[in-house]
Amino acid sequence: MELNRRQFFRICAGGMAGTTVASLGFLSSFSVHAETRQYKLLKAKETRNNCTYCSVGCGMLMYSLGDNAKNVHESIYHIEGDPDHPVSRGSLCPKGAGVLDYIHSETRLRYPEYRAPGSDKWQRISWDDAIDRIARLMKKDRDANFIEKNAQGLTVNRWTTTAMLCSSAASNETGILDGKFTRSLGMVAIDCQARLCHGPTVAALAPTFGRGAMTNNWVDIKNANVVLIMGGNAAEAHPVGFKWVVEAQTKNDATVVVVDPRFNRSAAVADFYAPIRAGSDTAFLLGVIRYLLEHDQVQHEYVRHYTNAGLIIRDDYAFNDGLFSGYDASKRQYDKSSWFYQLDDRGNALRDDTFSHPRCVWNLLKAHVDRYTPEMVSRLCGTTVEDFTHICGVLASTSKPDRTATILYALGWTHHTAGAQIIRAAAMLQLLLGNIGMAGGGVNALRGHSNIQGYTDLGLLSTNLPGYMPLPSEKQPDYQTYISQITPPSLGVNEVNYWQNTPKFFVSMMKSFWGDHATAENNWGYDWLPKWDRLYDVMTQAEMMQEGKINGYIVQGFNPLAAFPDKNKSSRALAKLKYMVVIDPLATESSTFWQNHGEMNDVNPADIQTEVFRLPSSCFAEEDGSIANSGRWLQWHWAAAEPPGEALHDAKILGRLFMRLRELYQQEGGANPVPLLNVSWDYADPYDPQPEEIARESNGKALRDLYDDNGVLIARKGEQLSSFAQLRADGSTSSYCWVYCGSWTAKGNQMANRDNSDPYGLGCTPGWAWSWPANRRILYNRASADPSGKPWDAKRALLHWDGQRWAGMDVADYSQAAPDSNVGPFIMNPEGVGRLFSLDKMNDGPFPEHYEPIESPIGTNPLHPAVVSSPVVRIFEADKANMGKADAFPYVATTYSITELFRHWTKHARLNAIAQPDQFIEIGEALAQEKGIVAGDVVKVSSRRGYIKAKAVVTKRLQTLTIDGKRINTVGIPCHWGFEGATRKGFLANTLTPSVGDANSQTPEYKAFLVNIEKA
């Protein structure tokens, strides 16, 4: 009997003669009835961990054996799903099922290696030699290029010529060390995978709701009446999390709608599917908003009380012919001062709750979306008018208080030059429907990597600090200027405006960074923080490398050659470096960018003078620590084995490098050593900081006895804090990341909690792990009750006012203000309400607007032909020549993920490599017929940047769409292959993608660009 793919994974993960297909003898087929051997777990050690791949954060049980003899390490030999985990409930997807092959991959790095300038080979070196050589290179570069004061004589303390890329799957505790390491050295060119994946999520949701995270959680999806999957493919990218969509469908009679360029696996189980042109999502969503307003399908009381619909905008704000007021063509940016409220003499926003004022947000929104008729949406998106209006009606059905819709999206929305505005439109849609703060509601960003949420929380982006505070710029030369500019004044009477506590968060963070050295007299060490002068995101880093302005690169758990836009540009950029340090468990394409791999990487090693160090690190199964899943759950996991060979934990690598640099500066002096020497690195073993001590530091503690306003002692000196409400701005508290305060209290490690009980039956399991902020499971949950405190939907009540306090299944996202106190539920916004008009918080407009991708298949914009694409899109002058036109590249390409592979990791796992060994390109039947291509043909796909070759998959899943009168075909490009790993060698898909990015987050465009295709 032949096996299908599902049976193959089930047997390999479940027990036939071992865990991997290596034990199956690589047979092309075998009988399902082959005798299986039961696992012998009697003597095994069981260790609880979480999957390292996507952000579902599935629970895993790892089994290892070792006799504890001297020099004998335990080895993991079996992994299965954790049945107690409330999200995954024992399930693992094909990626998780193959994780043992990742842990034991033949491409795991086992000892440090060095590649000399111009060399064509690696040579093995010792850890001591590697650390010493790297520290010497870093110190030499820092001493030569450190900028203590800028041209105006202001203290900036920045080092721009060495950059660092941080991981997205390492623990939060490693991320904290990353932050201390980089900032104490003055580094500003730091970034993490979040920039390349979900940067637009924070950029869009924070200006709308006050925070930039998934509003609800995975299990809560089951409570929805309507599930809109758009800008993502949860069934394929988050298979285990998708079970909650199916549960909503089967047990809650939910209607599942998928809108996507491809008929994907999510669409296969949906109740309704509609195709859409890649890059036109904003038009679709604004069309839905127009439909809701035109048909009076909004939740009026919610909108009136909980949004800024009634607030009045300045008279000089305008939008005409594709441009908002304040545009400066010479700078390609907006002066956003007109994008604000009219204020009274007390600084509060003027409002008209009757919505009769012509300048109120409600009326401006109606005017803005009036152009997005069903016919215009169809013209721009290719979706038929009938399909579009049907979806509008399905969503409109949730404008009732007792019905909710949830929106699930991922990289299909974030990977666009207008990604943040697509997500903004979805957030506005949900506010109009009253679906924010509700069970089964929300705008739910399905994060990609397992700890992208955590690394975003920890501020590991070029201009960020932990807890979503900004890194100071050189325009904020002193502490008072900085703190006054980033602490927002209230815009409404009695509003919580929780960001008014920013001084408490910042000072507590600085006490964590610099300990006793941070004092009131030196403004908490403010001068030691680097001050940025420009953006230093990944696109800027590649540009600066090409210009010779970045000499060194530390790459930790990141694969920039495979991840950055325009692979060939990235290759040229890396070749300009003087040195590069790769810290990774695996042999990545970035570490071997200097090797020739034929057409896939056609370089001459002798021409590349970059020194490369490859340092082997641990993987998730070999470390203790926490990761934050998409639902903001911080889950603690434990190591089941030691790293292989000479590989070290990330913390030990960073600890050794940090201490060697500190020793060099102590012994020899150098450029501004004070921040490095003063930074708090007070671990029991500074060469090997332990996750537990870092996690306690992340939470924070009292630095002296703390008393409340009534003189009652609330925390003793040295005691772990229980809440960020205890933080002070006087230096009496420390907390590295204020939103994590409460994760490790005096009662212990809350992230390790394992009570999976669900007392209310709504999927709220407050005893499992710990969720920021304050263990809250659904953000903005005060909005689930009406202004009087009565739940909108009694059957799915999250909170209610019991006469004395807010009570219910979740931690109230609110102060304990009574319902009649006129305090809005969106406490992070100064006006206390959700924003339909985002004020000056977005770089490309306070309302979303449809702009064509930079590479447009139609070359015009029917809404405003004079402004085709976003006028403030992120693009460097040198890259403009690399943008293609439809005459030479007539087809729209979009990248996507497949179930069996995860980015560029799982191709190192033999099980996954066997399941998907060959790179392929997906094209529709009409395009295949036009080009004379049949399934299995090798095709060449080319863009203005380069070309790739792969086998053709001809499918009905991609339809030909009519866009502005033109017939447009789409080419689907999975993004997983490369020239390293266990799969057959393949081309890096980002060879094709343009170096152009979102105006707010600088996240590159991977989902809508132009290509040509032909038989190879």
Buried (B, 14 or more C-beta within 10 A) or exposed (E): EEBEEEEBBBBBBBBBBBBBBBEBEEEEEBEEEEEEEEBEBEEBBEBBBBBBBBBBBBBBBBBBBBEEEEEEEBBBBBBBBBEBBBBBBBBBBBBBBBBBBBBBBEBBBEBBBBBEBBBEEBEEBEBEEBBBBBBBBBBBBBBEBBBEEBEEEBBBBBBBBBBBBBBBBBBBBBBBBBBBBBBBBBBBBBBBBBBBBBBBBBBBBBBBBBBBBBBBBBBBBBBBBBBBBBBBBBBBBBBBBBBBBBBBBEEBEBBBBBBBBBBBBBBEEBEBBBBBBBBBBBBBBBBBBBBBBEEEBBBEEBBBBBBBBBBBBBEEBEBEEBBBBBBEEEEBBBEBEBBBBBBEEEEBBBBBEEBEBEBBBBBBBBEBBEBBBBEBBBBBBBBBEEBBBBBBEBBBBBBBBEBBBBBBBBBBBBBBBBBBBBBBBBBBBBBBBBBBBBBBBBBBBBBBBBBBBBBBBBBBBBBBBBBBBBBBBBEBBEBEEBBEEBBBEBBBEEBBBBBBBBBBBBBBBBBBBBBEBBEEEBBBBBBBBBBBBBBBBBBBBBBBBBEEBBBBBBBBBBBBBBBBBBBBBBBBBBBBBBBBBBBBBBBBBBBBBBBEBEEBBEBEBEEBBBBBBBBBBBBBBBBBBBBBBBBBBBBBBBBBBBBBEBBBBBBBBBBBBBBBBBEBBEEEEBBBBBBBEBBBBEBEEEBBBBBBBBBBBBBBBBBBEBEEEEEEEBBEEEBBBBBBBBBBBEBBBBBBBBBBBBBBBEEEBBBBBBEBEBEBEBBBBBBBBBBBBBBBBBBBBBBBBBBEBEBBBEEBBBBBBEEEEBEBBBBBBBBEBBBEEBBBBBBBBBBBBBBBBBBBBBBBBBBBBBBBBBBBBBBEBBBBEEBBBBBBBBBBEEBEEBBBEBEEBBBBBBBBBBBBBBBBBBBBBBBBBBBBEEBBBBBBBBBBEBBEBEEEBEBBBBBBBBBBBBBBBBBEBBBBBEBBEEEBBBBBBBBBBBBBBBBEBBBBBBBBBBBBBBBBBBBBBBBBBBBBBEEB
